[in-house]
């Protein structure tokens, strides 16, 4: 039997064994699930601080879950496995489950032409989108970069961006921005906007350049940077800064360490100090109006 969703569900009692395996990684030597018919009751959720809020149930031919406290934390067993293994590619995830749970399912040999009919393995930068005000820490939806780009370049935020730039008092401008602007977390998706509630890192990093005298010149330099390829670049809500979104790899280096390295590179290369807020993985980035924003062509094709 070859590796597939159906084969894995058949081998793991609708996926219940996958839930049990993942939970045991966080709570070893404890009873993590108590199955009664098609219901597993409530158990601890490692993705909600270990609270006993996770309800698992066999729904049809697949085990599913929901959190009694975090209303948007729900899905099927493969979604849950994705949170743990941090693998977004489905084929890779299925092979990982097969390997870790020793299911001994057959791995099909690939031919050189399999990619023609294979699943889409394009890298996507997923982020959480939040409605204003900034004190709202629960996301409204998950977006890809091309969707964020569409918002920025449309007229949606044109009026409030113009209103913000007309405010001369710094404190008033800051208050206006915090209350009126929607925002995203470019570095990942979150159950709640807090570093400890990260669901999946996007492998994106936001670099803030504030109060620039040479905005257009720096924009050209960043787009032609020798070491970092720009995923998105746009003018900040204030109009005198830039938001530079670049791709990183957090599989071996942490977000914070990567930020420090990039900040040092920018200081050395462009003699500019960057805003240190980018060190926080849950950093909020307000969405302004910028019809001249740049988006890498890999995202434009989506």
C-alpha positions in Angstrom: 0.0 0.0 0.0 1.5 3.3 -1.1 1.7 6.4 1.1 -1.5 8.5 0.8 -4.0 10.2 3.1 -6.4 7.2 2.8 -3.7 4.7 3.6 -2.4 6.7 6.6 -5.9 7.1 8.0 -6.5 3.3 7.6 -3.3 2.5 9.4 -3.9 5.0 12.3 -7.5 4.4 13.2 -8.9 7.5 11.4 -5.8 9.5 12.5 -6.2 9.0 16.2 -2.8 7.4 16.5 -1.3 10.5 14.9 -2.9 12.8 17.5 -1.6 10.4 20.2 1.9 10.4 18.8 2.1 14.2 18.6 0.7 14.7 22.1 3.2 12.2 23.5 6.1 14.3 22.2 4.9 17.0 24.5 3.6 15.0 27.4 5.6 11.8 27.6 4.7 9.0 30.1 1.1 10.3 30.5 -2.2 9.2 29.1 -2.8 11.7 26.3 -6.1 10.3 24.9 -9.0 8.3 26.2 -11.1 7.0 23.3 -14.7 6.3 23.8 -16.4 5.3 20.6 -15.8 8.2 18.2 -15.0 10.8 20.8 -11.7 11.3 22.7 -12.9 13.8 25.2 -10.8 16.8 26.1 -7.0 16.8 26.5 -4.1 19.2 26.7 -3.3 21.4 23.7 0.4 22.0 23.3 -0.4 24.8 20.9 -2.5 26.6 23.6 0.0 26.6 26.4 -0.8 23.1 27.5 -4.3 23.9 28.6 -7.0 21.2 28.7 -8.9 22.7 25.8 -8.3 20.3 22.9 -11.3 18.1 21.8 -10.7 15.3 19.3 -13.5 13.5 17.5 -13.8 11.1 14.7 -15.9 12.9 12.1 -16.9 10.5 9.3 -13.7 8.8 8.1 -11.2 11.2 9.7 -10.3 12.4 13.2 -10.7 16.2 13.6 -10.0 18.6 16.4 -11.1 22.0 17.9 -10.0 24.1 20.8 -12.7 25.1 23.3 -10.9 28.4 24.0 -9.2 29.3 20.7 -12.2 29.4 18.3 -10.1 29.5 15.1 -7.9 26.5 16.2 -9.7 23.7 14.4 -9.1 21.3 11.5 -8.3 17.7 10.7 -5.5 15.4 11.9 -3.2 16.4 9.0 -3.5 20.1 10.0 -2.6 19.1 13.5 0.4 17.1 12.3 1.5 20.2 10.2 1.6 22.3 13.4 3.9 19.8 15.0 6.2 18.9 12.1 6.2 22.4 10.6 5.9 21.0 7.1 3.6 22.7 4.6 4.1 20.5 1.6 1.5 17.7 1.8 3.6 15.0 0.2 6.5 15.7 2.5 4.1 15.7 5.5 2.6 12.3 4.6 6.1 10.8 4.2 7.1 12.2 7.6 4.1 10.7 9.3 4.8 7.4 7.6 8.4 7.5 8.8 7.8 8.7 12.4 4.9 6.3 13.1 6.6 3.4 11.4 3.6 2.7 9.2 5.7 0.9 6.6 3.7 2.2 3.7 5.4 2.0 0.3 7.2 5.0 -1.0 6.7 5.2 -4.8 9.8 5.7 -6.8 9.8 9.0 -8.6 10.6 9.4 -12.3 12.2 12.4 -13.8 8.8 13.5 -15.3 6.7 13.1 -12.1 6.9 16.8 -11.4 4.7 17.5 -14.4 1.7 15.9 -12.7 2.8 16.3 -9.1 1.5 18.6 -6.4 2.3 22.3 -6.4 5.5 22.7 -4.4 5.7 26.4 -4.9 6.8 28.3 -1.8 4.2 30.6 -0.4 4.7 33.3 2.3 1.7 32.9 4.6 0.9 35.6 7.1 -2.0 36.6 9.5 -4.2 39.5 8.6 -5.7 41.6 11.5 -8.4 44.2 11.4 -7.8 47.5 13.1 -7.2 48.6 15.9 -3.8 47.2 16.7 -5.0 46.1 20.2 -7.1 43.5 18.3 -4.7 40.5 18.6 -6.9 37.8 16.9 -6.4 37.4 13.1 -9.3 37.7 10.7 -7.7 35.5 8.1 -4.6 34.0 6.6 -3.1 35.7 3.5 -0.4 35.2 0.9 1.9 38.0 -0.2 0.0 38.7 -3.4 -3.2 39.3 -1.4 -1.5 41.8 0.9 0.1 43.5 -2.2 -3.4 43.8 -3.7 -4.7 45.6 -0.6 -1.7 48.0 -0.5 -1.9 48.9 -4.2 -5.7 49.3 -4.2 -7.5 52.4 -3.0 -8.7 50.6 0.2 -6.2 52.5 2.4 -5.7 55.6 0.3 -7.9 57.9 2.4 -6.6 56.9 5.8 -3.0 57.1 4.5 -3.6 60.6 3.3 -5.3 61.6 6.6 -2.4 60.2 8.6 0.2 62.1 6.6 -1.7 65.3 7.2 -1.3 65.0 10.9 1.7 67.0 12.2 1.6 66.0 15.9 3.7 62.9 16.4 1.6 61.5 19.2 -1.6 62.1 17.4 -0.3 60.4 14.3 0.8 57.4 16.3 -2.6 57.1 17.9 -4.4 57.5 14.6 -2.3 54.7 13.0 -2.8 52.3 15.9 -6.6 52.8 15.8 -7.3 53.0 12.1 -4.9 50.8 10.1 -5.3 47.1 9.5 -2.1 45.1 9.8 -0.3 41.8 9.1 2.3 39.7 10.7 4.6 39.0 7.7 6.8 36.5 9.7 4.0 33.9 10.1 0.6 32.9 11.0 -0.7 33.2 14.6 -3.5 31.9 16.7 -3.1 35.1 18.7 -0.5 37.9 18.0 2.1 36.8 20.5 5.5 35.2 19.9 4.4 32.2 21.9 1.3 31.7 19.7 3.1 31.3 16.4 1.5 28.5 14.3 3.8 28.6 11.3 6.8 30.7 10.4 6.6 32.1 6.9 10.4 32.3 6.4 9.9 36.1 5.8 11.6 38.9 7.7 10.4 42.6 7.8 13.1 45.3 7.9 11.9 48.8 8.8 13.7 51.9 7.5 12.3 55.1 9.2 12.7 58.8 8.6 14.7 58.5 5.3 16.1 61.4 3.4 16.9 59.3 0.4 13.9 57.0 0.2 13.9 56.5 -3.6 17.6 56.0 -3.8 17.5 53.3 -1.0 14.5 51.7 -2.7 16.6 51.1 -5.8 19.5 49.8 -3.8 17.4 47.3 -1.9 15.8 46.0 -5.1 19.3 45.4 -6.5 20.8 44.1 -3.3 23.6 41.6 -3.9 22.7 39.2 -1.1 19.0 39.5 -0.4 16.2 39.1 -2.9 13.2 41.3 -2.3 9.8 39.6 -1.8 7.9 42.9 -1.2 8.9 46.5 -0.8 6.6 49.4 0.0 6.5 52.9 1.6 5.5 53.1 5.2 2.2 54.7 6.3 4.1 57.8 7.4 5.5 58.3 3.9 9.1 58.7 5.0 10.1 55.1 5.5 10.3 51.7 3.8 9.1 48.2 4.6 11.5 45.6 3.1 10.3 42.0 3.2 12.9 39.4 2.4 13.0 35.6 2.5 15.0 33.8 5.2 15.5 30.3 6.4 14.7 29.6 10.1 15.3 25.8 9.9 18.7 26.2 11.4 19.0 29.8 12.5 16.3 31.5 14.8 14.3 34.5 13.6 16.0 36.8 16.2 19.5 35.6 15.1 18.7 36.2 11.5 17.3 39.6 12.2 20.5 40.6 14.0 22.6 39.3 11.1 20.6 41.2 8.5 20.6 44.4 10.6 24.4 44.2 10.9 24.7 43.7 7.1 22.5 46.8 6.4 24.6 48.9 8.8 27.8 47.8 7.1 26.4 48.0 3.6 24.2 51.1 3.7 25.3 52.7 7.0 21.6 52.7 8.2 20.3 51.7 11.6 17.1 49.6 11.2 14.1 49.5 13.6 14.8 46.8 16.2 11.1 45.8 16.4 11.6 43.4 13.5 13.4 41.1 16.0 9.9 40.1 17.3 8.4 37.3 15.2 4.9 38.6 16.0 5.7 42.2 14.9 2.7 44.1 13.5 3.1 45.8 10.1 0.5 48.4 9.3 -0.9 48.4 5.7 -0.8 51.7 3.9 -1.7 52.9 0.4 1.3 52.5 -2.0 0.5 52.1 -5.7 4.2 51.9 -6.4 4.8 48.9 -4.1 7.0 46.1 -5.4 6.2 42.4 -5.4 8.5 39.6 -6.6 7.3 38.0 -9.8 7.0 34.6 -8.1 4.1 35.9 -6.1 2.5 37.9 -9.0 2.0 34.6 -10.9 -0.4 33.3 -8.3 
